[in-house]
Amino acid sequence: MFPENALIVVELTFGLEDFGGLPMQPFVMAFTTENLPAQQGTYLVDNRGETPWDKALSTARFTETAPGLVQGFMLFAGDGDNGGDLGIPTLPQSDAGTCANDFQTNDATPDDFDPTTDFVLDTGASTNQCPNGTDGSFGVLWEFNTFRIQSGVTVRVIGVNPAILLVQGDVLIEAGGRLLGRGDGQGGSPQGVGGGNKNATTNSGTAGGVGVAGGGSGGASPANSASSRRVGGHGIQGYYHQTPQGALAADVGDAGATGGGHGNTSAKWNSQFNPNNRNTPSGGGGGHAADGTAGTANGTGTNPTTLDLPTDGVAGLKYGDDSGKLLTPEAGSGGGAGGELRPFTGNIGRGPGGAGGAGGGFLDLTSGGDIVIQGTIDVAGSRGGSNPGGNFAPNYAWNPGTGGGGGGAGGGLRLLTPNDIVLGASSILTAAGGAGGASGASQGTNPPANNGGPGGVGRICLEDSNSVISGIATAAVTPAEGSPGFYRGVFNANRFQGGGLTPVAISNTFAVGPLNPMFVDPVQIYPATTDFAVGTTIVASNGIGKTAMLVEARGFQMLPDGTVDTAGVIAAPTPWHTVGHFTDSGVDTRPNWVLGQPPLADIGGALPTGNTGVFGLTNLDTYEFVQLRITIYLANGIGPVDPGHFLDDWTIRFESDQ
């Protein structure tokens, strides 16, 4: 359509020829277009029609289980868009006061995770303080479309927070591929194994292992001090979110803390004798699904040695969800350290014991497709510090040895899908506890060992469509089925908070028809005038009167060639404007239509990103191209296959004068 009162000039040149090849004589003609009265028009947004939905940007269903509809469903496996940097999570990032700032925003590109070389996933350097929208914990989330680790590729998880990987499609870890959540000192992660004990004149302490992905750190053995007796550091409890709204345990890092292995106290020589068993007591192992083990106690406090009690490192206690379902993340605790060895005089023979190993971290792979693990997933605890070997330097004749550090407890591994989990003979799933560190050598004759205690085993939770895990009989799984810490069951959607992530449908841009349209707000009067064909479902409803669906639109100008002006050459695109929202009326096929913004309490406390709060479809006036966004709000506890609220079609009304 041309504008009204437009002068149209047509120039015909020699370029036109008749069938005989003779050129036409040039001439010019002109006319003026008619001045028509203002016209009313409509554009039908039909899901089976010509308005295309951008499925790459959308997370609502379109055809698979809802033919001809835009329908909400529980997004338990993310939106497939992790943002520009696949190495860091999308959300949630701590933001004091509002928790509104995510790690990174989506970049409108679905992300298939498939590195060809070793790769690091970083959960962040500071403890997250904002609960996520998936399981209500403080774990951080990655969102991938598919997830693959090729043979020979190692993917390491570092940082201090539990890691949850949400994958819309299939997960595949090939034989020879590895996903590691243990602090082993590699791949950019901190020291994981406890520092070795020192059996010579040494004036520096040994550092404990530093956990990753929520794993607790091991205790450190102190630097030498001539003025006081020193106790080995206690292991720190691994991540354990006690309730969906609760904080971490208040006693983390204290003597007697849940799960953390405890360090021993120091031994001091009072006179120059040479007993062969005066070794510093060693550290206890961390606990998780099972208790750690106490360190060995050699040297009992009898003369010529004074020994502070207790004489051995105390084992970390069992903690966490006894059912093993891992409804929220649980990671392993660190092991305790051996105390400082106290000589009879000066610095001769003194040295710190072995430090504690780090607890294993927490890893989750939640998939909307199949999970096939033919390679390795390792969240085991690290070993305690051990005797570095070698002779005393200088070589004094009566130097005692030092105790080993306690091993860290195993972490937590969660594999969840409503489809199938497949393992095989090459599969390794381990949440084993770390071994205790070996004691240092004594100058005495055949001194007894004084090793650190091993860490307790962690937890493995496997859930799929029918609780049958293919190939598990030939796989190496620690803890094994039937042992403390192992759980196998049917996929449980109730663990996901708030119905999972919120499904959204976004259209491509489309031209409504005329130039400079003037839009009219939709009308929904049953049964007389219904611009929308919509419905709500009982299973998805948050309650009568609560927001079920938010309808938004934004406008783009048309370029002279008739294409959409996405770059803002003529005018910048409008922000998203709320057109209105539907609330549950109690009748599935007749939800209430409200021309206005929804209560923020109904939609998570804030309007969707990009919506400035300015209401009305008329804010798109004179913009020829339109884009739509439909956000669907689902009830807490909706299952992954339960039907949500739906939109079938929408009649957009406008006026034009041309």
N, C-alpha and C positions, 0 to 999 in steps of 0.2 A: 504494500500500500504506500502511495505517495502522500506527503502532507497536503492539507487543503490549501487552495490559493497558490499552488506552486507553479512557476513558469517552467515548462518542459520544452527544451530546444533540441531538435533533431537535425543533424547535419549529415547529408549523404554525399559521398565523394566519388571520384573516378574509380575507386576500388571496386565498385559494384559493376558487374557486366551481365549482359543478357546471354542467352544460350548460343548466340552467334559470336560471342567474344567481344562485342562492342561495348565500350564503357558508357555508363549512364552520365548524362549531364548533371553536374553537382547542383544541389539546391538545398535550401534550409526551410524547415517548417517549425512552427511553435504553437503551443496551446497552453491554457491555464487549467489546472485541475479544479474539480468541483468543490464547492464549499458545502460539505454535508453537515447535518446536525450531529451532535455528540451521540456516539453509539455505545451500547452496552455489549460487553463480550464476556466470554468465559474460557477457561483453560482447564481441562480435565486431567488431573494427576491420577492416572490409572496404573496400578502396578503391573497390569498385563498390557499396558499401552505403550506409548512412545516416550514417556518421560523416564530416562534411565537413572537408576540408583547406582551410586558409586559403591560397589561392594568392597572395594579395597579400603575405603574409609569407614564403612559401616560395620556394626557389630550385631545388628538385629538380623533375624532370619528373613529370607525372601521366598524361597521356593522349596527347600528340602523337606521341611515338615509343615510348611504353611504356604501351599500353592496359592499364588495370587495375592498374598498378604505381606505387609511389613509387620512382623510379630516379634515381641520381646521374649527372651528366654534367659535362663541363668547363665551368665558369662563366668563360669568357674575357672576358665583357662585364659583369661586376659583378652586383650583386643588385637594381639599380634603385632603391635607397633611399639617398639621399645625406644624410639628416638634416634638421634644421630650417632650416638656412641654406644655400641653394643656391649662395651666393657663395664658400664655402670648401670645401675637400676633406673627404672622410670620413677618409682615411688615406693613408700612415702618418705620424704625428707623432713627432718625436724625443722620446725619453724615456731619458735617460742610464741605462744599466745593463740595462734590460729591453725597451725599445722597445714597451711595452705600451699607451701612451696614444695613441689616435687623435685626429685633429683634432676629430671629433664622432661621436656614436653615431647609429645608425639611429633613426628615430622611428616606424617601422611604417607609413609612408606612401610608396607608390611616387611617384617624382618625375619628372614630365614637364617637361623644360626648354623653355620657350616664352615668353621675356620679350617684352613689348610695347613696351618702351623700352630704351635703351642699358643694358648690364649689365656688371659687372666680376666676373671670377673671380680670386680672390686665392690664390696658391700659398704664401703665408707670407713673413714678413720675415726668417726665419733659415734657414740651409741645413739641409735635412733630413738626418739621420744614420742613419735606419732604412730598410732595404730594404723595398720593397713586395712583396706576394705575387703580383703579376701578371707583371712581367718581371724582377724581382730588382734593379731600379735604385733610386735614391733619389728618383725622380719621385713626385709626389703624385697621388692618384686621386680623381676624381669618379665617382659612380655614378648614372646616370639610366635611367629606363624608356624614354623617347624623347627626342630632341634636335632642336630646331627653332630657326632664326634667321630671323625674318620679314624681308621686304623693308624697308629703311630702318632696321633695328636693327643696332647695332654691339656686339659682345661682345668685351671686351678682357681679356687675361690679364696680370696683374701679379704681383709677388712674385719671389722668387729661384730657385724650383725648377721643373724641367720639369713639364709638365701632361699628365696622361693622363685622357681622358674615356671611361669605359666605359659603353656604351649597349646595353641589352638589345634594344631594338627598332630602329626606323629612325632615320636621321640625315637631316635636310633643312636645307640653307642656301639660301634662296630668292635669286633674282636681286635684287641690291641689299642683301642681308644680308652682314655681315662678321664674321669671327672673326680677331682680330689678336693675334699674339704677338711684336710688335716694340716696343721701347721708343721711342716717338715723343713722349713728354712729355705725353700726353693720357690721359684716362680714369682719373686718379688715379695713373698710373705716374710714375716719376722722369724726370729729364732723359734723353732718349734720344739726340738728336742732339748731337754734340760741340759744345762751346762755341766761339763765333766767335773768330778771332784778333783782336788789338788792335794797331793801327798808330800809336798815339800814346803820349804819356807816361802810362803805366799801371802801377800798382803792385800789381795783383791778377792772379792766374792765371786760366786758363780751365778749366772743369770738363769732364771726359769724360762721354760718355753712359753711363747706368747701365742695364745689361741687365735684361730680365725673362724669366721662364720658363726660366731656365738660361742665358740669353745673357750673354756676358762683357762687362764694362764697358770703355769706352774710356779711354785714357791721358789724364791732365791735363797741361796745360802749366803750368810753375811760375810762382809769383809772382816779381816782379822782386827781384833781390838784387844789391847793389852789390859784394859781397865775393867772389862765386864764380860760375863758369860753371855753367849749369844745363841738364840734359838733359830733353827732353820725356818724359812718362810713357809706359810701355809698356802696350799693351792687355792685358787679362786674358783668359785662355783661357775659352771657353764650357764648359758642362757636357759632360763626356765620361767616362762610367763605363766604364773599360777592361775590367773583367771583372765577372761577376755578384757576386763577393765583393770586388772591388778598390775602392780609393779613387780620388779624383780625382788627376789628374797632380800630382806633387810640385813641378813647376816652374811652377805657375800663377802668373802675375804677374811672373816673373823675366825678365831679358833672356835671350833664347833659348828662352823657353817655347814649347811646342808650340802653334802656331796664333795666338798673340797678336801683333798688329802692334807694332813697336817705334818709340819716339820718337827724334828726332834729338838732336844736341848743339847747343850754342849757338855763335853767332858773336859776336866782339868786335872793335870798331873800335879801332885803336891810334893813328890820327892823323886829322886833320880833312880828309879828301878826300871826293870825292863820286862814287864808282863807282856805276853804275846797276844793278848786279846783286847787290848784297850783301844778299840775302834770307836769312832764317833757313831752314835745311833743314826739310822738312816730314815728317810722320809716315807710316809705312807702313800699309797696310791689313791687317786681320785675315784669317786663313786658316781654311778648313774643308774642304769637299770639293775645293776648288782653292786654290792659293796666293793670298795677297793680292798687291798690287803695291807696290813700293817707292815712297816719296815722291821727288819731284824734288829734285835737288841743285843749287842756284845759289849762287855764292860758293864759291871753291875754297881759301880759306885763304891766298891770296897777299896781300902787303901792299897796302893798309893794314889788311887784315882778318885776324885770327887765327881759324881755325876748327878746333874739335876734331873728330876723325874718329870714326865714319864721317860722310860728308858728307850722307847722306840717311837717311830713315827706313827701317828694314829691314822687308820684307814678312813677314806671318805665314805660317807653313808649313801645308801640307795635313796633316790629321789625321783620325782616325776610321776607320770601317769601310769599306774600299775597295769591298766588294761593294755597298754602299749599302743593305743590308737593314735597317739601324737596329735591330739586335736589342736594343739598349738606347738610351736617349735620347742625342742629340748636339745641342748648340746651338752657335751661332756665337761666335767670339772678337771682342774689341774691337780697334779700330784704335789705332795709336800717335799720340802728339801731337807737334806741332812744338815745338821748344825755345824758350827765352827769347831774344829779340833783345837783344844786348849793345851799347850805344852806346859812343862814345869817351870820354864823360865824364858824370858825374852821371846824371840821369834823362832827359836829352834823347833822345827818339827810341826809348826802350826799350819793349818790350812782349812779351807771350807769344804763341806761335804758336797755331794752331787745335788744339783738343783732339780726341781720337779719338772716333769714333762707336761705339755699342753694337752687339754682335753680336745677330743674331736669336735668338729663343728656340726651345724645342721644344714642339710640340703633337702630341698623338696623339688620334685618334678611332677607337676600336675598337668595332665594332658587331656585334650578333647579327642585324641586319636589313640593309636596303639603305642605302648611303651615297650621297645625291644632293646634289651641290654645284653649284648654279647661281649662287652668289654668290662671295665672296672669302674665302680663307684666306691670311693674310699673315704670314710669319715672316722677312721680309727684314731685313738689317742696316741700321743707320741711317748717314747720311752723316757725314763728319768736319766739324769746325768750319771756317768760311769767313770771309773778309774781310767785316767788317760794312759796309764802304763808307764814303764820306765823306772829308773832308780831315783832315789832321793838325791837332791842336789842342793846344798852339800850333803854328803853321805854321813849323817849322824847315826850312831849305832842303835839308838833306842827310840826311834820315831814310830808312833802308832799310825794306823791307816784311817781313812775317812769313809763315812757311809755313803751309799748310793742314794740318788733321788727317787722319789715315787713316780710311777708312770701315770700319765693322764688317762682319764676315763674315755671310753668310746662315745661318739656323738650320736646324732640322730639322722636317719634317712627315711624319707617319705616318698613313695611312688603311688600316685593316685590317677585313676582313669575309669570312666564308665565303659570303656572298651576292654582290651586285653593287655596283660603284661606277659612278655615272653622272655625267658632266660634260656641258657644253654650251657654246654660243658665248659666254654671259655668265660662264662660270667663270673665276676667276683663282686659281691656286695659285702662290705665289711664295716662294722662299727665296733671292732675289737678294742679292748683296753691296751694301753701301752705297757711294755715290760718295765720292771723296776731296774734302776741303774745298779751296776756292779760296784762293790766296795773297793776302796783303795787298799794297796798292799801294806802290810806291817813288816817291820824289821824282825819281828819275833818268828818263832819256828811254827810253821803250819797254822797260821791264825785262822779262826773260823770266819766264814763269809759274813758280810754285814750289808746285804743288798737292800735296795729300796723295794717297796711293795708294788706289785703290778696294779694298774688301774682297772676299775670295773668295766664290764661290757656295756655298750650303748644300746640303742633301740633301732629296729627296722620295722616299718609299717608298709604293707603292700595291700592295696585295694584295687580291685577291678570289677568287671561286670558280674562275675559269678563266684569270686573267691578262688578260682582255679588258676594257678600260676604255671603256665606251660614251661617245662624244662627245669623246674626248681630242683628236681631230684639229682640232676647232674651238675648243678651250679655250686660254687663255693660261697656260702652265705653264713656270716658271723654277726650276731648270734643266729644259730640254726633254728629251724622250726622245732617247737617244743621246749626251747630254752628261754630263760628270762630275757625279756627285751624283744622277742619276735612276735609280730602280729600279722595275721592275714585275714582279710574279710572282704565283704561286698562294698563297692564304692558307696561312700556315705556323704551325701550332699549337705547334710545338716552342719558339717564343720565350717561351711562357708558363711560368712557374716553378711547380712543385708542382701541375700540373694546373689552374692557375687558382685561383679562389676555391672554397671548400668548399660543396657543395650541402647545403641543409637543407630538411626538410619539417616544417611546423608545423600542427597541427590547430586547429580551433575548439574551444571548450569543449563537452563533452557530458556528460549525466548517465548514469551507469552503471546506474541503476535504483532500488535500495532506499535507505532512509535509513541513515546511519552504516555504510557498507560497510567491511569489514576485508579488505584486499587480500592476495593470495597471489602470491609471486614466480613469474614464468613458468618453465616447464619446456621443455627442448628435448632430447629423447632420441629420436634417429632409430632406427627408424621408429615407435616405440611412442607417444610423446607429444610432439607438436610444436606448441607454442603459436604459433610463428611460421612463416609461409610466406615464406622469404627465399632469396636466392642471391647469390653473388659472381661476378665475371667475371674472366677471366685478364688481359684488357687493362687493367682498372682496379686490379688487385691491387698492393699495396705489398710483397708477399711472404708466404709461408706463416707463420702465427703473428702477422702484423701486423693491427692493428685496421682493419676495413673499415667498420663501422657502429656508431654509438653511439645507444642508445635511452634517452630521458629522459621524465619525466612530472612534472607538478605538479598540485596539487589546489586546488579552490575550494569553499567552503561553499554550501549552498542557502538562499535567502531563503524566508520563509514563503509567498510566492506561487508558489514552485516555480522561480523564475528564479535565475541564477547570481549569486553575491555577488562581483562583480569589485572593488567598492569596499572590501571588508573590513569591512562593517557587523557581521557576526557574528564573523568571524575573518579575518585577512589570508590571502591565498593563500600556499601553500607556495612555497619556492624550487624551482627545477628539481632533481630528484633522478635520479641515474643508476639506471636499471632493470637495465642490463647492456650488454654489447657483443659483437659478432660479430667473430671473426678468421677469416682465410682458412685453410681446412683443406687446400687443394689439390683439393677436389672442389667444383665450382661450386654445386651444389644442396644441399650439406650443410656450411655454414660452422659453426665451433665457437661455441657460446653460452657466455659467461662471465658469471656473476653477480658483478660487481665493476667497479671503475673501470678504464678502460684505461690502459696505460702512457702517461705524458704525452709521452714521446718519439715515440709513434705518432701523436699528435693535435696536433702543433705546439707542445708545451710547456706547454699550459694547457687546463683544462676550458672548455667554451663559457660565454659570459657568463651569469651568473645561477645557475650550478651551484655550490653551496657545498661540494661534496665529500662530503656526507653521502649514503650509499648506501642504496638499497632502496625498492621500491615500497610497502612497509608504512609509509613515512613519509607516505603519503597517506590512512591509515586515518581514517575518519569523514568524509572529504570526498566529497560526492556528485558533484561535477563534476570532470572530468579534462581536461587538455590534454597533448598529446604533442609531442615534438620528436625527429626522426630526423636525425642528422648522418652524412653519407656521406663517407668519406675515399678519395680517388682517387690513383692513381699519377702520378708526374711523367711528362709527355709524352703523357698520354692525349689523343686528338684530340677535336674539338668534336662529332663525331657518333658516337664510340665509346660502347658501352653501359657503364654503371657498375653497381655493386651495387644490388640492388633489394629492396623489401619488398612482399609481396602482401597478407597479412592478419596479424592478431595477436589471439589470444584472451586477453582480460584476465579473470583469475579473482579471485573475492572470496567472502566469507562475510557473511551478515547474520542478525540475530536479531530478527525482527519479524513 
